Amino acid sequence: MSKKQQRCAVSQPCSPQHRHSQHLASTGSKGPGPGSPGPDCPQEAQRHGDARKGAAPPPPPAISPHEAPPRSRSLRLPPYSRSSVTQAEQPYLPEVRRLRYGRGRAVRVGSASIPEAALRQLALGGGGALRRRRKEAPTTRVPSQTWRGRSGRAAMWQRSVCVGLLALALGYLCLLGPELPHSALRHLSASLLGGLRRARSLEGRMVTAWQSAIVRPARGWARVAVGVNACVDVVLSGVKLLEALGLEPGDGKNHAVLNSRQDLKEAFAHFMEKGAAAERFFSDAESFHRIARTASEYPGAQLYVGGNAALIGQKLATNPDLKILLCGPVGPKLHELLDDNVVVPPESMQERDEFHLILEYQAGEEWGQVRAPNANRFIFSHDLSNGALSMLEVFVSSLDEFQPDLVVLSGLHMMEGQSKEMRQRRLMEAVASISDIPTDIPIHLELASMTDQDFMSNIMHQQVFPLVNSIGLNEQELLFLTQSASGPHASLASWSGIPDVGVVSDILFWILKEHGKTADRASDLTRIHFHTLAYHILVTVDGYWGNQVAAVAAGARAAGTQACATETIDTSKVFLKAPLEFVTSQIEASSKISLNPDEPVVHWHREGISFHFTPVLVCKDPVRTVGLGDAISAEGLLYSEVYPQ
């Protein structure tokens, strides 16, 4: 973290002559002669306002610049501010005196230096901070109605000054245009405009607040082992592929397993109409390989690292301080695509890649009568290696040598393509292997789209949930989970638009209360990372996980950058879709929460379980949606910390 600056404010007389003399005394330089008081002088605004009302309030007592104020208190600033303020309490309306910090001393900024100070504040993206600090200043002995009027006039003057300064700065740049390179002029102009835009927008304020909240944990991971599903993703437009296959638009229908092209067409239309992500197994090997050949040869089709485990490993590998072990069916093409920081055991290598077809669609895209409400994707494959979890034993046996700090497990959903008997037998073998992982190594399980309620019930009740410490899932998986186990809101057939925060909170609370770690239950589950398009919630049992404010904020930031394919969040390319108000439960008595963009991570507590909520800045024109949930979970884990037990 960068060292925080401090900006002090003390009450002083505010005449032009006094400001001028103080400025010359502190800087030792020549300044402009006395002039009209600046537009940000609270005393002057007060005298003008009281003169209009016919009142003549007594002048504020003067304090020598060499005297310390009688007593002070620290005001809590919004998260995006990079400074801390000490406001002296005075019996009357205080003036804010701004100090400019040099290497050796603080220099008071007089009225002649306001443009420089204001431009510096714009460059820091803090255009709104000064207005809020004035509103939050002590109001002792000042009637609230008078203060609100005075504050409103001050805010109006502040906006006018900012706009005027911006115009002057741009005009000055234009005058220097012949002497400056065109690229430099364009960059400076864009920086000034971008700073003003960020300071005013909800999105910009949220990004700034996240930046302050996202801090590294005191105890981070050094080595992470990830398994066991990996493949090559063939990503292309779903509508274009179906048209290339000669399939006509029609009614949508959900299919647990795809047996033909007709099933593919109906399942794609079904989920495209909902704007929901889904993944299905294609049972006919010959038909799938023909479709895969058409997809890979289609103009514009792209090949990427695929599979939840490989995607999480690839995301974590971008951190140079981490060493990543990936176990899964890794073929030649996938090995070529993996980051150099990812280690693959020789036993995981195979001669042929597993391919998954990712059919993407954009918000508002149409196919016949179907119109997508938002961007998403439909995934299908004929993946036998991942479907049998063939690399699970290799994965567990590799842990002794690798000695990880964290294990990330995924791919259980791939077993739905197996027969019920084989699936049950393989699940029991998987549970036995997972049980061999030392209990001092936390395990995160990443879920994915499933359709068999009995299979999900087995995973949750007596099979996998008690063995893992953390779970990552989206809204489709959460609803299917509560339906499979007759949990809260199980009668809800599907989500309508943005999932209700209170409903989601009830289900997450139920999972940890009924299946999480307690004093009398032999379960290790203490954390759930829920992510949907508009918002994320991190839920933890108290006493086991730390730094969750940073973790949930980091996950939301990753969603905005990856969907738009940008290094940082570009506020012109994203928008806020989360509800501005919500209740924390639809079952029990709950509180109503209003979203504050300056403090976007909201926390509430419920019977020993903590909830951390943050909205997501949704990409207007997403470049790629596949793997978004995996990137979110990976980033959340990267900033999480496990407390020693």
DAJO-V902774 format. One line per field, one symbol per residue. ss: DSSP state (~ for helix, > for strand, _ for the rest). psi: psi as a letter, one per 30 degrees, with the letter a starting at -180 (. if undefined). burial: I if it has 16 or more other C-alpha atoms within 10 Angstrom, else O. A space follows every 10 residues. Layout:
ss=???
psi=???
burial=???
This chain:
ss=____>>>>>_ _____~~~~~ ~~~~~~~___ __________ _~~~~~~~~~ ~~~_______ __________ _>>>>_____ __>>>>>>__ ________>> >____>>>__ ~~~~~~~~~~ ~~~_____~~ ~~~~~_____ ___~~~~~~~ ~~~~~~~~~~ ~~~~~~~~~~ ~~~~~_~~~_ _~~~~~~~~~ ~~~~~~~~~~ _~~~~~~~~~ ~~~_______ __>>>>>___ >>>>>>>~~~ ~~~~______ ______>>__ ~~~~~~~~~~ ~~~~___>>> >>__~~~~~~ ~~~~~~~___ _>>>>>_~~~ ~~~~~~____ __>>>>>__> _~~~~~~___ _>>>_~~~>_ ____>>>>>> >____>>__> >____>>>>> >__~~~~___ _~~~~~~~~~ ~~___>>>>> _~~~~~~__~ ~~~~~~~~~~ ~~~~~_____ _>>>>>____ __~~~~~~~~ ~~~_~~~__> >>>>~~~~~~ ~~~~______ __________ ~~~~~~~~~~ ~~~~~__>__ >_____>>>> >___>>>>>> >___>>_~~~ ~~~~~~~~~~ ~~~~______ ___>>>____ >>>_______ _>>>__~~~_ _>>>>>__>> >>>>>_>>>_ _______~~~ ~~~~~~~~__ >>___
psi=klkklkjkkl kllgleeeee eeeeeffglk lllkakklfg jeeeeeeeee eefglilkkk kkkkffkkle lllkkkllff kglkkkjkkl fljlkjkkkk kaeflkkkja efgeeeeeee eeefghffee eeeeeglkhk gkkeeeeeee eeeeeeeeee eeeeeeeeee eeeeefeffk keeeeeeeee eeeeeeeeff keeeeeeeee eefjlklejl lekkkklgkk akkjklkeee eeeffgkkka klkkkekkfl eeeeeeeeee feefgkklkl kjejeeeeee eeeeeffkkf kkklklkeee eeeeeeffjf fkkkkkkljj aeeeeeflkf fkkkkeffkl fklkkkkjjl llkfkkjbfk kkflkalkkl lijeeefghf geeeeeffee eeilfkkkkl feffffflle eeeeeeeeee eeeeffkkff jkkkkjllkl fjeeeeeeee dgdeefflfl kklaeeeeee eeefghakgf fjelkjbkkk eeeeeeeeee eeeffaklfg kikfjgkkjk klefllkkkk kkgfklhfee eeeeeeeeee eeefhlelkj ffgllkflkf kllfkgelkl lkkkkjffif jkklkjhgkk kjkklkjkke ikekfkgeee eeeeeeeegl kkkk.
burial=OOOOOOIIII IIIIIIOOII OIIOOOOOOO OOOOOOIIII IIIIIIIOIO OOOOOOOOOI OOOOOOOOOO OOOOOOIIII IIOIIOIIII OIIIIIIIII OOOOOIOIII IIOIIOIIIO IIIIIIIIII IOIIIOIIIO OOOOOOOOOI IOIIIOIIOO IIOOIIOOII OOIOOOOOOO OOOOIOOOIO OIIIIIIIIO OIIIIIIIII IIIIIOIOOI IOIIIIIIII IIIIIIIIII IIOOOOOOIO OIOOIIIIIO IOIIIIIIII IIIIIIIIII IIIOOOOIOO IIOOIIOOOO IOIIIIIIII IIIIIIIOOO OIIIIIIIII IOIIIOOIIO IIIIOOOIIO OOIIIIIIII IIIOOIIOOI IIIIIIIIII IIIIIIIIII IIIIIIOIIO OOOIOIIIII IIIIIIIIOO OOIOOIIOOI IOIIOOIOOO OIIIIIIIII IOOOIIIIII OOIIIIIIII IIIIIIIIII IIIIIOIIII OOOOOOOOII IIIIIIIIIO IIIOIIIOOO OOIIIIIIII IIIIIIIIII IOOOIIIIII IIIIIIIIII IIIIIOOOII IOIIIIOIIO OIIIIIOOOO OOOOIOIIII IIOOOOOOII IIIIIIIIII OIOIIIIIII IIIIIIIIII IIOOO
